Amino acid sequence: MALIIDTRTEPDRALAIACETLGEGLPVAIPTETVYGLAADATNPDAISRIYEMKGRPRFNPLICHVADFAMAEAHVTFDPLSRQLAEAFWPGPLTLILPLKPGSDVHPLASAGLDTLGIRMPEGFSRQVIKRYGKPLAALSANTSGKISPTSAAHVEADLGGKLALILDAGPAEIGLESTIIKVNGDEIRLLRPGGLDVVDIEALTGKAVARPGNGGSGNRGAGHARFPLCAGSCGAAERDGCQSRRSPDPFRRQTLGRRGNRRGRPRSQSFRRSALKPPPICLPT
């Protein structure tokens, strides 16, 4: 069974053991503001393979790389001006950007599924401390068996993957409880590949541009340049990776009126969705 360490009471021990475990090429369940993630060294092919095996995920589906800061991100991807504007406004936070891989990046092709682009984000919370201490990006996705609901607590992870993992870091319930929003910029177009914890209305307010939602104009994501994040063919219009999974989630295109708060930079943040507090119609989301 997995060792579970409470990051709120033993942060130094959690960091030390997490980095040691990652260095051994083993995945670690880490807390993020979105959901709990199954993370491994993005430069180690054996470690990445173990993520796919634990989750039961096809290897032709790319993972998202998590970074500690802009310097780490810029070592692996190239930012266009609009993507940089989004990152500077919403990182750290629940935004994943699809960006071109830089030549010479040591992120292993298994993490990007052999594509010339990479999904990348800077998470909030203790996971970012782990990445900073480890010194390398972590490839991660939700810490659950494919087809199951994404975990929002260490207990959820333990119940599903506890027998396969060496370490689970427990930081309490996930603040948002919904996967990151995935965005791809093509020139002046901003395209939504997956709805998530960042409201697209916030993106539109920042940039002054309309975000192309799934299904707009019937084009799907064929112009998105990241074909391995296909859009759901169903009426929900959400992106899918592991196969369409219907579950109850907030409408990603409608602002929830549960209140807002400012973050450390003074800008408004997207509403932190709590599944237990909302009863909207079901849509399809990836895990």
N, C-alpha and C positions, 0 to 999 in steps of 0.2 A: 504493500500500500504506500501511497505517496506521503512524504513528510509535508506537513502543513505548518507554515510559519506566519504568524500575525505580524504584518509590517507596521502596524500601529504601535505595538509594544516592543518589537524586536527588529527595528529597521536595519541596524548594522549587521546582525546575524543573517537577516533575510538577503541583504545585498551580497554578503560574502558567499553564502551557500548558493545563491542563484548564479553568480558569476562562475563559481567552481563547477556547477552542474552544466552550465552552458558550454564551458570550456572543454568538458568531457564529451561534447557532441550530443547531449541529451536535451530534449524539449523541456521547457518549464512553463507552467501555467501562471500567467501574470495578470494582475488587475489593471484594467484601463478604465477611462471614464465612459467608454461605450459599453463593452462587454468584456468578460474575461477571455484572454487570448492564449493560444497554444503557440509558444515562441521558441525559436531556435536560431543559432548563428546563421545569418544569411550568406556567409561565405563558405560554409561547410556543407558539402553535398550529402554526407551521411546524416547530419543533423536534420537537414531539410527533408530527406527521405523518411526519417522517423515521424515527422509531422504528418506527411501523407499517409503513412501506414497507421498511425494512431487514430487519425480522423476517418480513414477510409475514403479518402478524397482522390479523384483522378489526378495524375501527375501533369496532365496537359492544362490544368487550371492554374493560373499564376497565384502567388501569394502576395500579401502586402508587406513591404519592408517598413519597419518602424525605426525612426532616428531620434537622437537626443537633441540635435540642434541643426541650424542651417549649414554649418560647416560640414557636418556629417552628410547631410542631404546633398550638398553641392559636390561632394567627392564622387557621387554615383549617378546623378541625374543633371540634366540641363533645364533651367527654368526659362520659359518665355516670359515677357513682361507681365502678361495677364495672370499667368499661374503664380508668378512671384507675388503679385498684389494679393491674390487670394491666400497664399501661404502666410504672408506677413500679417494679414488681418485675422486669420482663423487658426493659426498654429500657435501654441499647441492646442489641439482640439480635434473634433470628430470629422475631419476632412481628409480624404485620400485623393491625391492628384496622380494622374497618369502622365508620366513625363518620359522623354527620351533617355535611355541609358547612355552614360558617358563611356567612350572608349577607355579601356583600362580599368573599369570598375571591377572590384573583386567580388561583387555579389554573384553568386553562382547561378548559371542559367536555369537550374532546377527551380529557383525561386521565382524567376520571371517566365517560366515555361518556354524558354528559348526565344522569347520576344525581344524586340529592340526597345521596348518601353518597360517601365517599372511603376507599379503602384506604390506610392510612398506617403507616409504621414508622420507627424510628430505628436505622440500621445501626451495627455496630461496625467499627472499623478505619479505613483511610485514606479510604474513601468519605465517612465522616462529616466528616473534615477538609475534603474538597473542598466538601461542601455548606455547611459553616460559612463557608469562605472565599468561596464564590460568593454566599451570602446569600439564596438562594431554594431552595424545595424542588425536588428532581429527580424527575421521573416516570421510572420504570425498570421493567424486567422482564429476565428472563434474556437474556444476550447471545448468542443463537443463533437460527438460522433456525427458525421454527415447525415442530414435528415432530421436531426433533433433540434430543439429550440436552443438558441445561443444562451450560454450561462451568464447570469448576472451576479453570482456569488461563488465563493470558494466551495460551498457545500454542493452547489450544482455540479461543479467540475469534479469533485470527489465522487459523487454518485455515478457519474458517467465514465470518467477516465481515471479515477483514483487508482485502479489496479494496474494501469499502464505507465503512470507518471512517477518520476522520482521526487518531484517537488511542486507544491502549489503554494503560491504567495497569496495570503488573505488580507485584503485591505477593506473588507466590508462590502456592502452592496455597490454595484456599479452605479455611478451618478446618473448616467443617461439611460442605460438599458436598451440601447438600440445601436446597430452597427454604424460605422462611419459612412458619411455621404461620399460617393465616388464621382469625381469630376474629371472630364477630359477637355482641354482647350484646343481648338483648331483655329488658328488665326484669331479672328475676332469673335468666334462662336464659342460659347460655353455649353457643353453638353453634359447632362446628368446621366451617368451610367447606373447608379444605384442610389435610391433615396435612403436617407439615414438620419443621424443625430444632428446634422447641421441643416437648418431650414434653408431651402433654396431662395426664399424671399430675402434672407440676409445677404446672400450672394448677389442678388439682383440690386439690392439697395446699395451695396458697396460699389459695384461696377457700373451701374446704370444700364446694364444689358439684360435682356431676357434670357433665361436659362432654357435651353432646348430640352424639354422633358421627353421621356420615352414615349414613342408613338407619334410625336409631333411630325406632321407631314408624311407619316407612314414610312419614314426612312429608317426607323430603328436606330441601331448604332453603327451602321455600315460605314458612316463617315467618321466614326470616333477614333479609328486608328488603333483600337485595342480589342480585337475581335474575340478575345477569350473571355470578355465580360459581356456575353450576349444578353439581349433584353428578353424578358419573358414574352412569350407569344400570346399569353392569355390577356384577359381584359384588365388585369391589375396594372400592367405596364411597368412592373418592377424588374430590376436586373436579376439574373440568376446565374449561379456558377455551378453549384452542386446538383442542380435540379430544382424545379420550382417547389417551394414549400409554403403552403398556406398557413398563416397564423394571424392572430389578431395583433395589429400594430396601428399606430397613428397614421392618419392620412398624410403622406409625406409632402403633399402639395398645398395643404391647408394649415394656416397658422393656428396653433393651439393657444387658447387664451387663459393660460394658467399662471401668468405672471412672468416677468423677465428680471434678470439681474445683470449687473455689469461685471466684467472680468477685471483682471489686474491692470489692463491697459485702458480701462474706462469705456470700452466699446460694448455694445449690447451683445449678449450671447444667445444662441438658440435655446429654446425651452428644453430642459432636461425631461424627457418623457419617462413616465413611470407606467409600466404595463398595467399594474394593479389599479391605477387611477383612471384609466381610459377604457372606453368600450366602443371603439370605432368598428367599421366593417373590416373584414379580413382582406389583406393583400398578400402577395407573394414576396418573400424576401430570402436572400441567400444566407447561409451560415458558414 
